[in-house]
């Protein structure tokens, strides 16, 4: 190869259009943009349909008109005060879980890696159930303090559980299968503690904790919207900035170091953002199962990329959770927690992943 070719790299990769803004460069991916934009439109329609269903039905066009600033007084009260907070909580929680799952699967390079499997949601659940059960039986938490204590306990429990998993899985770095196995073990311990707490609890506290453990958007108000919205505003830009390191991490630690990436720092930052998003989502709506596991893999196939896309995972995570809430509320004749519907969707997909991975290993 001539020295001229070595000094002057090609202007673009075949089949890809480069984009450069100042010192930031990227690749124009029209398929990814199209999938994301279509997903945003579907989220708006699903949210409007979810808001319109209830004892006082409102048509889709009327809901959109109220959201745009129109509608009469009763419609504005029902949409903006009674139903919008629940749906908006579902949108934000689904987006947070989608991004969290995309980050964990990309860092671990394993489609089985998600906050559900890695014990993050189990640790958050254990801490929240401890506050519900012990607070109610010992009288240490009551009234408004209990409402504040449960989300905060879930957030801290998820972070502590993730720290334990990361510390136990660390062996001069993080390997995907070891991370998953350690996460499953820590999650099993947390679930055992949760079961013990439910056994020793009073009937009322046990019933309340059981409802929370299924993951539900029932009774969500603006006080639940604000924390997860603030977390997304802060953490989503950080995730997108750190996401540039995911491309190098896909090639392995040695190659990433050769490209000048501080592997451990980048991986630790990505895991911390993923854990924070999952913990905040769990604190807001309970441990909604399988959204973080299923959505990134669906988006990866829709977009056709090498790793789960972050923005598309956020959009389709919101879509899945809002659509599941619509089915849980109105599609089965009785209102169910949204976590039951997502579990029905996600459990078969988890089995498919396990069978598919086992065939790949034995082949």
C-alpha positions as CSV (number, residue, x, y, z in Angstrom):
1,X,0.0,0.0,0.0
2,X,1.3,3.4,-0.9
3,X,2.2,6.0,1.7
4,X,-0.4,8.4,0.3
5,X,-3.2,6.0,1.1
6,X,-1.9,5.5,4.6
7,X,-1.8,9.2,5.2
8,X,-5.2,9.9,3.7
9,X,-8.0,7.6,5.1
10,X,-11.1,7.1,2.9
11,X,-13.7,9.9,3.2
12,X,-16.5,7.4,4.0
13,X,-17.2,3.8,4.8
14,X,-18.9,2.0,1.9
15,X,-22.6,2.0,2.5
16,X,-22.5,4.6,5.3
17,X,-22.7,8.4,5.2
18,X,-20.4,10.1,7.7
19,X,-21.6,13.1,9.6
20,X,-19.3,15.6,11.3
21,X,-20.2,18.5,13.6
22,X,-17.1,20.2,14.9
23,X,-15.0,17.6,16.6
24,X,-17.9,15.2,16.9
25,X,-18.4,12.7,14.1
26,X,-20.9,9.9,13.5
27,X,-22.7,7.9,10.8
28,X,-26.0,8.8,9.2
29,X,-28.3,5.8,9.8
30,X,-31.7,6.5,8.1
31,X,-33.2,3.2,9.2
32,X,-32.5,3.9,12.9
33,X,-34.0,7.4,12.6
34,X,-37.1,6.0,10.8
35,X,-37.7,3.3,13.4
36,X,-37.3,5.8,16.2
37,X,-39.7,8.4,14.6
38,X,-42.3,5.7,13.9
39,X,-42.0,4.5,17.5
40,X,-42.5,8.1,18.9
41,X,-45.7,8.3,16.8
42,X,-46.9,5.0,18.2
43,X,-46.2,6.1,21.7
44,X,-48.3,9.2,21.3
45,X,-51.2,7.2,19.9
46,X,-51.0,4.5,22.6
47,X,-50.8,7.1,25.3
48,X,-53.8,8.9,23.9
49,X,-55.8,5.7,23.7
50,X,-54.8,4.7,27.3
51,X,-55.9,8.2,28.6
52,X,-59.2,8.0,26.7
53,X,-60.3,4.6,28.2
54,X,-62.1,4.6,31.5
55,X,-65.5,5.0,33.2
56,X,-65.8,8.3,31.3
57,X,-64.6,7.5,27.8
58,X,-63.0,10.2,25.7
59,X,-62.2,9.7,22.0
60,X,-58.7,9.7,20.6
61,X,-59.2,13.1,18.9
62,X,-60.6,14.7,22.0
63,X,-57.6,13.5,24.1
64,X,-55.2,14.9,21.6
65,X,-57.1,18.1,21.5
66,X,-56.9,18.4,25.3
67,X,-53.2,17.7,25.3
68,X,-52.8,20.4,22.7
69,X,-54.6,22.9,25.0
70,X,-58.2,22.5,23.9
71,X,-61.2,20.7,25.2
72,X,-63.8,21.7,27.8
73,X,-63.4,21.9,31.6
74,X,-64.4,18.3,32.6
75,X,-62.3,16.8,29.8
76,X,-59.3,18.8,30.9
77,X,-59.7,17.7,34.5
78,X,-60.1,14.1,33.6
79,X,-57.2,14.0,31.1
80,X,-54.7,16.3,32.8
81,X,-55.3,15.6,36.5
82,X,-56.6,12.0,36.7
83,X,-55.2,10.0,33.7
84,X,-52.2,11.8,32.3
85,X,-49.9,11.3,35.3
86,X,-50.4,7.5,35.2
87,X,-49.8,7.3,31.5
88,X,-46.8,9.7,31.6
89,X,-45.3,7.6,34.5
90,X,-45.6,4.6,32.2
91,X,-43.9,6.4,29.4
92,X,-41.0,7.5,31.5
93,X,-40.6,4.2,33.4
94,X,-40.7,2.3,30.1
95,X,-38.1,4.6,28.6
96,X,-35.8,4.3,31.6
97,X,-36.0,0.5,31.6
98,X,-35.4,0.3,27.9
99,X,-32.2,2.4,28.1
100,X,-31.1,0.5,31.2
101,X,-31.5,-2.9,29.5
102,X,-29.7,-1.6,26.3
103,X,-26.7,-0.4,28.4
104,X,-26.4,-3.6,30.4
105,X,-26.7,-5.9,27.4
106,X,-24.2,-3.9,25.4
107,X,-21.7,-3.7,28.3
108,X,-22.0,-7.4,29.1
109,X,-22.3,-8.4,25.4
110,X,-25.0,-10.8,26.5
111,X,-28.7,-10.6,25.5
112,X,-29.6,-12.1,28.9
113,X,-28.1,-9.2,30.8
114,X,-30.8,-6.9,32.1
115,X,-31.7,-5.3,35.5
116,X,-34.2,-8.1,36.0
117,X,-31.6,-10.9,35.6
118,X,-28.7,-9.0,37.3
119,X,-30.5,-8.7,40.6
120,X,-31.0,-4.9,40.5
121,X,-34.8,-5.0,40.6
122,X,-34.7,-7.8,43.2
123,X,-32.6,-5.7,45.5
124,X,-34.8,-2.7,45.0
125,X,-37.9,-4.9,45.8
126,X,-36.3,-6.3,48.9
127,X,-35.6,-2.8,50.3
128,X,-39.0,-1.5,49.4
129,X,-40.8,-4.5,51.0
130,X,-38.7,-4.1,54.1
131,X,-39.9,-0.5,54.4
132,X,-43.5,-1.5,53.8
133,X,-43.5,-4.5,56.2
134,X,-41.3,-3.3,59.0
135,X,-42.5,0.2,58.8
136,X,-46.1,-0.9,59.1
137,X,-45.6,-3.5,61.9
138,X,-43.1,-1.5,64.0
139,X,-44.8,1.9,63.5
140,X,-41.6,3.6,62.5
141,X,-43.0,4.8,59.2
142,X,-46.5,6.0,58.7
143,X,-48.5,8.3,56.4
144,X,-46.6,10.6,54.1
145,X,-43.2,9.3,55.5
146,X,-44.0,5.8,54.3
147,X,-44.8,7.2,50.8
148,X,-41.4,8.9,50.7
149,X,-39.6,5.9,52.3
150,X,-40.7,3.2,49.8
151,X,-39.3,4.9,46.6
152,X,-36.1,6.0,48.3
153,X,-35.6,2.5,49.8
154,X,-36.1,0.9,46.4
155,X,-33.6,3.3,44.8
156,X,-30.9,2.5,47.5
157,X,-31.7,-1.2,47.4
158,X,-31.2,-1.4,43.6
159,X,-27.9,0.5,43.8
160,X,-26.5,-1.6,46.7
161,X,-27.5,-4.8,44.9
162,X,-25.8,-3.7,41.7
163,X,-22.7,-2.8,43.7
164,X,-22.6,-6.3,45.2
165,X,-23.0,-8.0,41.8
166,X,-20.3,-5.8,40.2
167,X,-17.9,-6.5,43.1
168,X,-18.4,-10.3,43.1
169,X,-18.2,-10.5,39.3
170,X,-15.0,-8.4,39.0
171,X,-12.0,-10.4,37.9
172,X,-9.6,-7.9,36.4
173,X,-12.6,-6.9,34.3
174,X,-16.2,-8.0,33.7
175,X,-17.1,-11.0,31.6
176,X,-20.7,-11.3,30.4
177,X,-21.6,-14.8,31.6
178,X,-20.0,-14.3,35.0
179,X,-21.9,-11.1,35.4
180,X,-25.2,-12.9,34.6
181,X,-24.5,-15.8,36.9
182,X,-23.5,-13.6,39.8
183,X,-26.6,-11.5,39.2
184,X,-28.9,-14.5,39.2
185,X,-27.4,-15.6,42.5
186,X,-27.7,-12.2,44.2
187,X,-31.2,-11.8,42.9
188,X,-32.1,-15.2,44.3
189,X,-30.8,-14.2,47.7
190,X,-32.8,-10.9,47.6
191,X,-36.0,-12.8,46.5
192,X,-35.5,-15.2,49.5
193,X,-35.3,-12.3,51.9
194,X,-38.4,-10.7,50.3
195,X,-40.3,-14.0,50.7
196,X,-39.3,-14.2,54.4
197,X,-40.5,-10.6,54.9
198,X,-43.9,-11.4,53.4
199,X,-44.2,-14.5,55.6
200,X,-43.6,-12.6,58.9
201,X,-45.6,-9.5,57.8
202,X,-49.1,-8.6,58.9
203,X,-51.9,-9.4,56.4
204,X,-52.4,-5.8,55.3
205,X,-48.7,-5.1,54.9
206,X,-48.2,-8.4,53.0
207,X,-51.0,-7.6,50.6
208,X,-49.7,-4.1,50.0
209,X,-46.2,-5.4,49.4
210,X,-47.5,-8.1,47.0
211,X,-49.3,-5.5,44.9
212,X,-46.2,-3.4,44.7
213,X,-44.0,-6.4,43.8
214,X,-46.1,-7.1,40.6
215,X,-45.3,-3.7,39.2
216,X,-48.3,-1.4,38.8
217,X,-49.2,2.1,37.5
218,X,-52.4,2.3,39.5
219,X,-52.8,5.4,41.6
220,X,-49.8,7.2,40.0
221,X,-49.8,11.0,40.3
222,X,-47.6,13.9,39.4
223,X,-45.4,13.1,42.5
224,X,-44.4,9.9,40.7
225,X,-43.7,11.6,37.4
226,X,-41.3,14.2,38.7
227,X,-38.5,11.8,40.0
228,X,-38.3,9.6,37.0
229,X,-38.5,12.6,34.6
230,X,-35.7,14.3,36.5
231,X,-33.6,11.1,36.4
232,X,-34.1,10.8,32.6
233,X,-33.2,14.5,32.0
234,X,-30.0,14.0,33.9
235,X,-29.0,10.5,33.0
236,X,-30.1,10.2,29.4
237,X,-27.6,12.7,28.0
238,X,-24.9,11.0,30.1
239,X,-25.9,7.6,28.6
240,X,-25.7,9.0,25.1
241,X,-22.3,10.5,25.6
242,X,-20.9,7.4,27.2
243,X,-22.6,5.4,24.5
244,X,-19.8,6.3,22.1
245,X,-17.6,3.9,24.2
246,X,-20.0,1.0,23.5
247,X,-18.7,0.7,19.9
248,X,-15.2,0.0,21.2
249,X,-16.3,-2.3,24.0
250,X,-18.0,-4.5,21.5
251,X,-14.6,-5.6,20.1
252,X,-13.3,-6.8,23.5
253,X,-11.1,-5.2,26.2
254,X,-7.8,-5.5,24.5
255,X,-9.0,-3.9,21.3
256,X,-10.8,-1.1,23.2
257,X,-7.6,-0.3,25.1
258,X,-5.7,-0.3,21.9
259,X,-8.1,2.3,20.6
260,X,-7.3,4.5,23.6
261,X,-10.4,3.8,25.7
262,X,-10.1,3.6,29.5
263,X,-12.1,0.4,29.6
264,X,-12.8,0.0,33.3
265,X,-13.8,3.7,33.7
266,X,-16.1,3.6,30.7
267,X,-17.7,0.3,31.7
268,X,-18.2,1.4,35.3
269,X,-19.8,4.7,34.2
270,X,-22.2,2.8,31.8
271,X,-23.2,0.3,34.5
272,X,-23.7,3.1,37.0
273,X,-26.1,4.9,34.6
274,X,-28.0,1.7,33.8
275,X,-28.4,0.8,37.5
276,X,-29.6,4.3,38.4
277,X,-32.2,4.3,35.6
278,X,-33.5,0.8,36.6
279,X,-33.6,1.7,40.3
280,X,-35.5,5.0,39.7
281,X,-37.9,3.2,37.4
282,X,-38.5,0.4,40.0
283,X,-39.0,3.0,42.7
284,X,-41.6,4.8,40.6
285,X,-43.7,1.8,39.4
286,X,-42.4,-1.3,41.2
287,X,-40.4,-4.1,39.6
288,X,-42.1,-4.2,36.1
289,X,-40.6,-7.4,34.7
290,X,-39.0,-8.1,31.3
291,X,-39.3,-4.7,29.7
292,X,-35.5,-4.1,30.0
293,X,-34.8,-7.6,28.7
294,X,-37.1,-7.7,25.7
295,X,-37.1,-4.2,24.3
296,X,-33.4,-3.8,23.5
297,X,-33.3,-7.1,21.5
298,X,-36.4,-6.1,19.6
299,X,-34.9,-2.7,18.7
300,X,-31.6,-4.3,17.8
301,X,-33.4,-6.4,15.1
302,X,-35.6,-3.5,14.0
303,X,-32.6,-1.2,13.5
304,X,-30.2,-3.9,12.3
305,X,-27.3,-2.6,14.4
306,X,-24.5,-4.5,16.1
307,X,-25.7,-3.5,19.6
308,X,-29.0,-2.3,21.2
309,X,-29.7,1.3,20.2
310,X,-30.3,3.6,23.1
311,X,-32.8,6.1,21.8
312,X,-34.9,3.4,20.0
313,X,-34.9,1.3,23.2
314,X,-36.2,4.3,25.2
315,X,-39.0,4.9,22.7
316,X,-40.1,1.3,22.4
317,X,-39.7,0.7,26.1
318,X,-42.3,3.5,26.6
319,X,-44.5,2.0,23.9
320,X,-44.4,-1.5,25.4
321,X,-45.3,-0.3,28.9
322,X,-48.1,2.0,27.9
323,X,-49.6,-0.7,25.6
324,X,-49.3,-3.3,28.4
325,X,-51.0,-0.9,30.8
326,X,-53.8,-0.4,28.3
327,X,-54.3,-4.1,28.0
328,X,-54.1,-4.6,31.8
329,X,-56.7,-1.9,32.4
330,X,-59.3,-2.6,29.7
331,X,-58.5,-5.7,27.7
332,X,-59.1,-8.5,30.2
333,X,-62.4,-7.5,31.8
334,X,-60.7,-6.8,35.2
335,X,-57.9,-4.3,35.9
336,X,-54.6,-6.0,36.5
337,X,-51.1,-4.7,37.4
338,X,-49.1,-3.9,34.3
339,X,-46.3,-6.2,35.5
340,X,-48.5,-9.2,34.9
341,X,-48.9,-8.4,31.2
342,X,-45.2,-7.6,30.7
343,X,-44.4,-10.9,32.4
344,X,-46.7,-12.8,30.0
345,X,-44.9,-11.2,27.1
346,X,-41.4,-11.5,28.4
347,X,-41.3,-14.9,30.0
348,X,-41.6,-16.8,26.7
349,X,-39.0,-14.6,25.1
350,X,-36.6,-15.4,28.0
351,X,-37.1,-19.1,27.4
352,X,-36.5,-18.5,23.7
353,X,-33.2,-16.7,24.5
354,X,-32.1,-19.5,26.8
355,X,-32.9,-22.2,24.3
356,X,-31.2,-20.3,21.5
357,X,-28.0,-19.6,23.5
358,X,-27.8,-23.2,24.6
359,X,-28.1,-24.4,21.0
360,X,-25.3,-22.0,20.0
361,X,-23.1,-23.3,22.8
362,X,-23.6,-27.0,22.0
363,X,-23.4,-26.5,18.2
